[in-house]
Amino acid sequence: MAEEKKLTEEIKEEIKEEIKEEVQEAAEEVKEEARTLTSTEANRKKKAERREAKAARKEANKVEEKKRRPNNGVLAILIFGVLIGMFVFVGAYNHFSKPANIEKYMEENSMADMYTDAPVDEYTTVTMKADKNTLKIWIKIAEDAPEETVEQYQGEDGTKMLKQWGAYYLTSFRPQARGLGAEVKVKAKQGDESVNYVRMSYKEAKKFLEEAQKEAEEEAEEAGDDAEDAEDADAESDGE
């Protein structure tokens, strides 16, 4: 009996030792897993912190770069400001480099002598001069000129011709000089008697030439249509 009891006690002790060892091993495994989890969590935390730090640096770089880079609107204003300034300077230079008025322009180009009693035809001469920005064109008809010469400066056709003279020269001279306004006076006279007279502002002169150009284009178009009609008529006649 004593031996059996002793054997039983030994078996119990062995079982206790085995259980103790298993418990210790389990405890070690739990500790190891805990350490692993702690390490993994720490790594995750460190990675998250590194990502956040990287994102923060990237955002800070963007802000800094934006500060260093000029605003597009400001840049556009600077560029266009320079261009506009250049155009204004060139325009101002070109403007102020011109003669003060038509009178000065004619003087600088010796036009006063050129257009003094300049012959137009056998019975007509023209004198052109200016008083500041007022251009004056005097057409002189000889005393012994035939009636048809005088008549070409009278009536509606004569007025139109005088306007053509005045508009042509005023719109040619005015852009070459400074001054706010300009006008032209055209007079046809025979001796001391006035045959016809017109007066136009610069604006009226430009409008007159524009209308005359439009009228000439319409007449040319009508003439072209008439010519085509005539050709068609001739073709039909030949066909018959």
Helices and strands as residue ranges (DSSP letters): H 2-68, H 72-96, H 102-108, H 111-114, E 118-121, E 124-131, E 134-141, H 147-151, H 155-173, G 174-176, E 183-190, E 193-201, H 202-239
